[in-house]
Amino acid sequence: MPGVSLEGLVQAGAAELAELRRELGAFREAVEGRLEQALQRVQPLAQALRVLEEEHLELRAELACLGLA
């Protein structure tokens, strides 16, 4: 290819690779941010579920003591 040097192609490839790395880094940060937001929303639900499970076990134990289970 006339007018195209190997060094020019290498530099262009390196610049393209650097741009892709920047884009992937920005994408990763955005995804991690959204995951953190989702985790913050889910944590109260997980805690409530644990409390309900404990209460369920306590109630089943009380039923068993009463001979109703």
Secondary structure as GFF3:
##gff-version 3
##sequence-region A 1 69
A	DSSP	alpha_helix	6	66	.	.	.	ID=ss1
###
